[in-house]
């Protein structure tokens, strides 16, 4: 997204009181303790093992590290993982 287009989207979200994750297409995380993680607005699994999950995002990547990671559900834009989550990193 172009910088001016992104600013316009942010302004629109603010004026219309819309969630920024929907308007700007950025990820939303819901974490329950360190055992469950629900991620919305991803663009696909880049790598998965029982210790690392890498997801593509519209801009950048998300890396989740842990132990005994399991993908419980995966949809085109949503993923639900369980295990012992020790680290979450976002990079552009």
MINUDREN-796547 format. One line per field, with one value per residue: residue number from 1; chain; x, y, z of N, C-alpha, C in turn. Coordinates in Angstrom, 1 decimal, padded with zeros to 4 digits, m for minus. Example, Ala and Ser with C-alpha at 12.3 -4.5 7.8 and 13.67 -1.06 7.14 Angstrom:
resi	[1/2]
chain	[A/A]
n_x	[013.2/012.8]
n_y	[m005.7/m002.2]
n_z	[007.8/007.1]
ca_x	[012.3/013.7]
ca_y	[m004.5/m001.1]
ca_z	[007.8/007.1]
c_x	[013.2/012.9]
c_y	[m003.3/000.0]
c_z	[007.8/007.9]
This chain:
resi	[1/2/3/4/5/6/7/8/9/10/11/12/13/14/15/16/17/18/19/20/21/22/23/24/25/26/27/28/29/30/31/32/33/34/35/36/37/38/39/40/41/42/43/44/45/46/47/48/49/50/51/52/53/54/55/56/57/58/59/60/61/62/63/64/65/66/67/68/69/70/71/72/73/74/75/76/77/78/79/80/81/82/83/84/85/86/87/88/89/90/91/92]
chain	[A/A/A/A/A/A/A/A/A/A/A/A/A/A/A/A/A/A/A/A/A/A/A/A/A/A/A/A/A/A/A/A/A/A/A/A/A/A/A/A/A/A/A/A/A/A/A/A/A/A/A/A/A/A/A/A/A/A/A/A/A/A/A/A/A/A/A/A/A/A/A/A/A/A/A/A/A/A/A/A/A/A/A/A/A/A/A/A/A/A/A/A]
n_x	[000.8/000.6/002.2/000.6/m001.9/m002.1/m002.1/m004.5/m006.3/m005.9/m006.9/m009.6/m010.4/m010.3/m012.1/m014.5/m014.7/m013.7/m012.2/m008.7/m007.2/m008.7/m009.1/m006.5/m005.3/m003.7/m002.1/m004.0/m003.8/m004.9/m004.3/m004.1/m002.9/000.2/m000.3/m002.2/m002.8/m004.4/m004.5/m005.3/m005.7/m003.4/m001.1/m000.5/001.2/004.6/006.6/006.6/007.1/007.4/008.5/008.7/006.8/006.2/004.6/003.4/002.7/000.8/002.6/005.6/006.7/005.6/006.9/006.6/007.7/008.3/007.4/006.3/004.4/001.3/m000.8/m004.1/m006.3/m006.8/m007.4/m008.1/m007.3/m006.9/m005.4/m005.0/m003.2/m001.7/000.3/003.4/004.1/006.8/007.9/007.2/007.7/007.7/008.4/009.4]
n_y	[m001.2/002.2/005.0/007.4/006.4/004.6/006.4/007.7/005.5/005.1/007.4/007.3/005.0/006.0/008.1/006.8/005.1/002.5/m000.8/m000.8/m003.0/m004.2/m002.3/m001.5/m003.9/m005.4/m007.8/m009.4/m010.5/m013.0/m014.1/m016.7/m017.0/m018.7/m020.7/m020.8/m019.4/m017.2/m016.0/m013.5/m012.3/m013.2/m014.2/m016.7/m019.8/m020.0/m021.5/m024.4/m026.1/m028.2/m026.4/m023.9/m021.5/m019.8/m017.1/m015.5/m012.0/m009.2/m007.1/m008.0/m010.5/m013.0/m014.6/m017.3/m018.9/m021.8/m024.7/m028.0/m027.1/m026.9/m026.8/m026.1/m025.2/m023.9/m021.4/m019.4/m016.8/m017.0/m018.5/m020.9/m021.8/m024.1/m025.0/m024.6/m021.4/m019.4/m017.1/m014.4/m012.8/m010.0/m008.9/m006.6]
n_z	[000.0/m000.8/000.8/001.1/000.6/002.7/004.9/004.3/004.6/007.4/008.5/007.6/009.0/011.6/011.5/010.9/012.9/012.7/013.1/013.0/012.2/010.3/008.3/007.6/007.0/008.8/011.1/013.7/017.0/019.3/022.4/024.7/027.7/027.6/025.9/023.8/020.6/018.5/015.3/013.0/009.7/008.2/005.5/004.7/005.4/005.9/007.0/009.0/012.0/015.0/016.6/015.5/013.8/010.9/009.5/006.6/006.0/005.0/004.9/005.6/008.0/010.5/013.2/015.3/018.1/020.0/022.0/021.1/019.2/017.5/014.8/015.1/013.7/010.4/008.2/005.2/006.0/008.7/011.6/014.1/016.8/019.1/022.0/023.8/023.9/023.4/022.2/020.1/017.1/015.0/011.8/009.2]
ca_x	[000.0/001.3/002.2/m000.5/m003.0/m002.1/m002.6/m006.0/m007.0/m005.9/m007.9/m010.9/m010.7/m010.5/m013.3/m015.7/m014.6/m013.5/m010.9/m007.5/m006.7/m009.6/m008.9/m005.1/m004.9/m002.6/m002.5/m004.6/m003.5/m005.6/m003.4/m004.6/m001.7/001.3/m000.7/m003.0/m002.7/m005.3/m004.0/m006.1/m005.0/m002.1/m001.1/000.0/002.3/005.9/007.4/006.0/007.6/006.9/009.1/008.7/005.8/006.4/003.5/003.5/001.8/000.7/003.9/006.5/006.5/005.4/007.5/006.2/008.6/007.8/007.6/005.1/003.4/000.4/m001.9/m005.4/m007.2/m006.2/m008.3/m007.3/m006.8/m006.9/m004.7/m005.1/m002.1/m001.5/001.6/004.0/004.6/007.8/008.4/006.5/008.4/007.2/009.5/008.9]
ca_y	[000.0/003.5/005.8/008.3/005.5/004.1/007.5/007.9/004.4/005.3/008.5/006.7/004.1/006.8/008.9/005.9/004.2/001.1/m001.4/m000.6/m004.2/m004.5/m001.3/m001.5/m005.3/m005.8/m008.9/m009.3/m011.7/m013.2/m015.1/m017.2/m017.5/m019.0/m022.0/m020.8/m018.2/m017.1/m014.9/m013.1/m011.5/m013.7/m014.4/m018.0/m020.4/m020.0/m022.6/m024.9/m027.3/m028.2/m025.4/m022.6/m021.2/m018.5/m016.7/m014.3/m011.0/m008.2/m006.4/m008.6/m011.9/m013.2/m015.8/m017.8/m020.0/m022.5/m026.2/m028.8/m026.3/m027.7/m026.0/m026.7/m024.8/m022.9/m020.9/m018.5/m015.6/m017.2/m019.7/m021.2/m022.8/m024.5/m025.5/m023.7/m020.3/m018.7/m015.9/m013.9/m011.7/m009.4/m008.2/m006.1]
ca_z	[000.0/m000.9/002.1/001.2/000.7/004.1/005.7/004.0/005.3/008.8/008.7/007.4/010.1/012.8/011.4/010.9/014.1/012.2/013.6/012.1/011.6/009.1/007.2/007.2/006.7/009.7/011.9/015.0/017.8/020.5/023.0/026.0/028.4/026.6/025.4/022.6/019.9/017.3/014.4/011.9/008.6/007.7/004.1/004.4/006.3/005.2/007.6/010.2/012.7/016.3/017.4/014.8/012.8/010.2/008.6/005.7/006.3/003.9/005.0/006.6/008.5/011.9/013.6/016.6/018.6/021.2/022.0/020.9/018.5/016.7/014.1/015.4/012.6/009.5/007.2/004.3/006.7/010.2/012.1/015.5/017.2/020.5/022.4/024.8/023.1/024.1/021.5/018.9/016.5/013.8/011.0/008.0]
c_x	[000.9/001.2/001.0/m001.8/m003.2/m002.6/m004.1/m006.8/m007.0/m006.9/m009.3/m011.3/m011.0/m011.8/m014.6/m015.7/m014.5/m012.2/m009.8/m007.0/m007.5/m009.2/m007.5/m004.5/m003.7/m003.1/m003.2/m004.4/m004.5/m004.8/m004.0/m003.4/m000.6/001.0/m001.5/m002.8/m003.5/m004.8/m004.9/m005.3/m003.6/m002.2/m000.5/001.1/003.5/006.7/006.6/006.8/007.0/007.5/009.1/007.5/006.1/005.2/003.8/002.4/001.7/002.1/004.7/006.1/006.2/006.0/007.1/007.1/008.0/008.1/006.2/004.0/002.6/m000.6/m003.2/m006.4/m006.5/m007.2/m007.5/m006.7/m006.7/m006.1/m004.8/m004.1/m002.1/m000.1/002.1/004.7/005.6/008.2/007.5/007.3/007.8/008.3/008.9/009.9]
c_y	[001.2/004.2/006.7/007.5/004.9/005.1/007.7/006.8/004.6/006.4/008.1/005.8/004.9/007.5/008.0/005.0/002.8/000.5/m001.2/m001.9/m004.6/m003.6/m001.4/m002.9/m005.7/m007.0/m008.6/m010.6/m011.7/m014.4/m015.4/m017.8/m017.6/m020.3/m021.9/m019.4/m018.2/m015.9/m014.7/m012.3/m011.9/m014.0/m015.8/m018.5/m020.5/m021.2/m023.1/m026.1/m027.3/m027.1/m024.0/m022.6/m019.8/m018.2/m015.5/m013.3/m010.1/m007.5/m007.1/m010.1/m011.9/m014.5/m016.1/m018.9/m020.6/m024.0/m026.9/m028.0/m027.2/m026.7/m026.7/m026.4/m023.8/m022.6/m019.9/m017.3/m015.8/m018.5/m019.7/m022.2/m023.0/m025.0/m024.5/m022.6/m019.5/m017.4/m015.6/m012.7/m011.3/m008.7/m007.8/m006.4]
c_z	[000.0/000.4/002.2/001.3/002.1/005.1/005.6/004.7/006.8/009.2/008.6/008.5/011.4/012.7/011.5/012.1/013.7/012.8/012.6/011.5/010.3/008.0/006.7/006.8/007.5/010.6/013.2/015.7/019.0/021.2/024.4/026.7/027.4/025.9/024.1/021.9/018.6/016.5/013.2/010.9/008.3/006.2/003.7/005.3/005.4/005.7/008.8/010.7/014.1/017.2/016.8/013.8/012.2/009.3/007.8/006.1/005.0/003.8/006.1/006.9/010.0/012.2/015.1/016.9/019.8/021.2/021.8/020.2/017.6/016.1/014.3/014.3/011.7/008.4/006.3/005.0/008.2/010.5/013.6/015.9/018.7/020.8/023.5/023.9/023.9/023.5/020.3/018.4/015.2/013.1/009.7/006.9]
